[in-house]
Amino acid sequence: MAYKKLNNLFSLKNKRVLIIGGAGYLGGAMSETFAELGAEIIIASRNLKKGNKFVKNLKKKFKTKVFFHKVDINNNDSLKLLFNFTNKKFNKKLDVLVNCGWTGNKNTFESISNDDWNFDVEICLSSVFKTIKLFLPLLKKTKGNILNIGSLYGHVAPDYRIYDGKKYANPPSYGAAKAGVIQFTKYCASFFSKFKIRSNCISPGAFPLNHTQKNNPKFIKRLSQKAPLNRIGYPEDLKGATALLTTEAGSFITGQNIIVDGGWSTW
């Protein structure tokens, strides 16, 4: 029996990828993964200046087709504009849809308001539903796949002992919404299988932002000690799982949540 070579399995040449949140801290590494694998990419994010700069650097580094489109994932009209842009650039087809968008306020259970809760759930969970519903017709044409970004806190609770006040708190809305993302990913895997569409999730944890690493080393040490590998995660730690789940190398993987957490959830 002749087996396919790994460099062919791990390829996105001539594939079209839309990554929402693709210029962000984690999304940037994922976008770079797609560029390395030869995909044509649309990066959608809320920050126009940051997004254009990121795309310019990505094009220069990888000599691939990359486009940027500003989007507010909490605004239906903005999502429709993104759909129209994608439709035009990708000729009404889409091979990979990635939902990596996120924004929200730091809150404790005591400080979070009803409006905060609703906003976080809308951004984190409802936007994933809206985006998938909108772009499903394009994915049907290619028998494409969906990759959602969940979180370690979508299936384990934050340890209250490692947090020190509101500034570095993990809001109760975040994990609840991410748990919904993980379940919705599995729902899509089941119901979209008739279209030969795969749906998977990556749950990172902990991946603190650069400014948090710089400003609170004691907090970073406590986070590191929660994982058997005794360190925090860095964006490039997501590149392997991203490549696996969005290429033919993962063609028999659907409905899964790959946890990239240094072993945190094992004990």
C-alpha positions in Angstrom: 0.0 0.0 0.0 1.3 3.5 -0.9 0.9 6.0 1.9 0.6 9.7 1.3 3.7 11.7 2.3 3.5 13.9 5.3 4.5 17.1 3.4 1.4 16.4 1.2 -0.9 15.7 4.2 0.3 18.8 6.0 -0.5 21.1 3.1 -3.0 23.9 2.5 -1.8 24.8 -1.0 -4.7 26.3 -3.0 -6.9 26.2 0.1 -8.8 29.2 1.3 -8.8 30.1 5.0 -10.7 32.7 6.9 -9.4 33.3 10.4 -11.4 35.6 12.7 -9.1 37.1 15.3 -6.1 36.2 13.1 -4.0 39.2 14.0 -4.2 38.7 17.7 -1.8 37.1 20.2 -2.8 33.5 19.6 -4.4 34.1 16.2 -1.2 35.6 14.8 0.6 32.3 15.3 -2.3 30.4 13.7 -2.3 32.8 10.7 1.4 32.2 10.3 0.8 28.5 10.3 -1.6 28.8 7.4 0.8 31.0 5.5 3.6 28.4 6.0 1.3 25.7 4.7 0.6 27.6 1.5 -3.0 28.8 2.0 -4.7 31.9 0.8 -5.8 33.8 3.9 -8.3 36.3 5.0 -7.5 37.7 8.4 -10.5 39.4 10.1 -10.0 41.5 13.2 -11.4 44.6 14.9 -8.2 46.7 14.8 -7.6 48.0 11.3 -4.1 49.5 11.9 -2.8 46.4 13.7 -4.4 44.1 11.2 -3.0 45.8 8.1 0.5 45.9 9.6 0.3 42.2 10.5 -0.8 41.3 7.0 2.0 43.4 5.4 4.6 41.5 7.5 3.0 38.1 6.8 3.1 38.7 3.0 6.7 39.8 3.1 7.7 36.8 5.2 5.9 34.1 3.3 5.1 35.5 -0.2 1.5 34.3 0.0 -1.9 35.8 -0.7 -3.2 37.4 2.5 -6.0 39.9 2.8 -7.3 41.8 5.8 -10.9 42.9 6.6 -12.0 44.7 9.7 -14.9 43.1 11.5 -16.9 43.5 14.7 -18.1 40.0 15.5 -20.8 41.4 17.8 -22.4 43.3 14.9 -24.5 41.4 12.3 -24.0 44.0 9.6 -20.2 43.8 10.0 -20.3 40.1 9.7 -22.3 40.3 6.5 -19.7 42.7 5.1 -17.1 40.1 5.9 -19.1 37.4 4.2 -19.4 39.5 1.1 -15.7 40.3 1.1 -14.9 36.6 1.5 -17.3 35.6 -1.2 -15.6 37.9 -3.6 -12.0 37.1 -2.7 -12.5 33.4 -2.5 -14.9 33.0 -5.4 -17.8 31.8 -3.2 -15.8 29.0 -1.6 -14.1 28.5 1.8 -12.0 25.5 2.9 -11.3 26.5 6.5 -13.1 28.7 9.0 -11.3 29.6 12.2 -13.1 31.3 15.1 -10.4 32.9 17.3 -11.9 36.3 18.1 -12.2 37.5 21.7 -12.5 40.7 23.7 -13.8 41.2 27.2 -13.3 42.9 30.6 -11.5 41.4 33.6 -14.1 40.7 36.3 -14.5 38.9 39.5 -17.9 37.3 40.4 -18.5 40.3 42.6 -17.7 42.9 40.0 -19.3 41.4 36.9 -22.5 43.0 35.9 -25.4 41.5 33.9 -24.3 43.6 30.9 -20.7 42.4 31.2 -21.9 38.8 31.3 -24.2 39.2 28.3 -21.4 41.0 26.3 -18.8 38.3 27.0 -21.2 35.5 26.1 -22.2 37.3 22.9 -18.6 37.8 21.8 -17.3 34.4 22.9 -20.1 32.0 22.1 -22.9 33.7 20.1 -20.4 35.1 17.5 -19.2 31.5 16.8 -22.7 30.4 16.1 -23.4 33.4 13.9 -20.2 33.1 11.9 -20.6 29.4 11.3 -24.3 29.8 10.3 -23.3 32.6 7.9 -20.3 30.8 6.2 -21.7 27.3 6.1 -22.9 27.5 2.5 -19.3 28.3 1.4 -17.9 25.4 3.5 -20.5 23.0 2.0 -19.0 23.6 -1.5 -15.5 22.5 -0.5 -16.4 19.9 2.2 -14.3 22.2 4.4 -13.7 22.3 8.1 -14.2 24.4 11.1 -11.7 25.2 13.9 -13.0 26.9 17.0 -10.8 28.1 19.9 -12.1 27.1 23.3 -10.2 27.2 26.5 -8.8 25.1 29.3 -11.4 26.9 31.4 -14.1 25.5 29.2 -13.8 22.2 31.1 -12.0 22.9 34.4 -12.5 25.7 36.9 -10.0 28.4 37.5 -8.1 27.9 40.8 -9.1 31.0 42.8 -5.8 30.8 44.8 -3.6 31.9 41.9 -5.5 35.1 41.2 -4.9 38.4 42.9 -7.7 40.8 42.5 -9.8 42.1 39.6 -6.8 43.1 37.4 -5.8 39.5 36.7 -9.1 37.8 37.5 -10.7 35.2 35.2 -14.3 36.4 34.7 -17.0 33.7 35.3 -18.5 34.5 31.9 -15.4 33.3 30.1 -15.2 29.7 31.0 -19.0 29.3 30.8 -19.0 30.6 27.2 -15.9 28.6 26.2 -17.7 25.4 27.5 -20.5 26.3 25.1 -18.0 26.7 22.3 -16.7 23.2 23.0 -20.1 21.6 23.0 -21.2 23.6 19.9 -18.1 22.3 18.1 -19.3 18.8 18.8 -22.8 19.6 17.7 -21.5 20.9 14.4 -19.3 17.8 13.9 -22.4 15.7 14.2 -24.9 17.6 12.1 -22.5 18.8 9.4 -21.0 15.3 8.8 -23.6 14.8 6.1 -21.9 17.6 4.2 -18.4 16.0 4.8 -17.5 19.0 7.0 -15.2 18.5 10.0 -15.5 20.5 13.1 -12.9 20.6 15.9 -11.7 22.7 18.8 -8.4 23.7 20.4 -8.5 24.6 24.1 -5.4 26.5 25.2 -4.3 27.2 28.7 -2.6 29.1 30.2 -1.4 31.6 27.5 -1.1 35.0 29.3 -0.4 38.1 27.2 3.0 39.6 27.0 2.2 42.6 29.2 0.9 40.2 31.9 4.1 38.2 31.7 6.1 41.4 32.1 4.1 43.1 34.8 3.3 40.2 37.1 6.1 37.6 37.2 4.7 36.1 40.5 1.4 35.4 38.8 3.2 33.8 35.8 5.1 31.6 38.3 1.8 30.5 39.9 0.3 29.7 36.5 3.4 27.7 35.5 3.3 25.6 38.6 -0.2 24.5 37.7 1.1 22.5 34.7 3.2 19.4 34.8 5.5 20.9 32.2 6.0 23.8 34.7 5.7 26.6 32.2 3.0 28.8 30.5 2.0 28.4 26.9 3.3 30.5 24.0 1.5 31.2 20.7 3.8 28.9 18.7 2.6 26.0 20.9 -0.7 26.1 19.0 0.9 25.7 15.5 1.1 21.9 15.5 -2.5 21.4 16.6 -3.7 24.0 14.1 -1.9 22.3 11.2 -3.2 18.9 12.2 -6.9 19.9 12.4 -7.0 22.0 9.3 -5.2 19.8 6.8 -5.7 16.4 5.3 -3.4 15.0 8.1 -6.5 15.3 10.3 -9.0 14.1 7.8 -10.4 11.4 10.2 -10.6 13.8 13.2 -13.9 15.5 13.9 -15.8 16.5 17.0 -12.6 16.7 19.1 -11.3 19.2 21.6 -7.5 19.2 21.7 -6.3 20.6 25.0 -3.0 22.4 24.7 -2.2 23.1 28.4 1.1 21.7 29.3 -0.7 18.9 31.2 -2.6 21.2 33.5 -5.9 19.3 33.2 -4.3 15.9 33.9 -4.1 16.4 37.7 
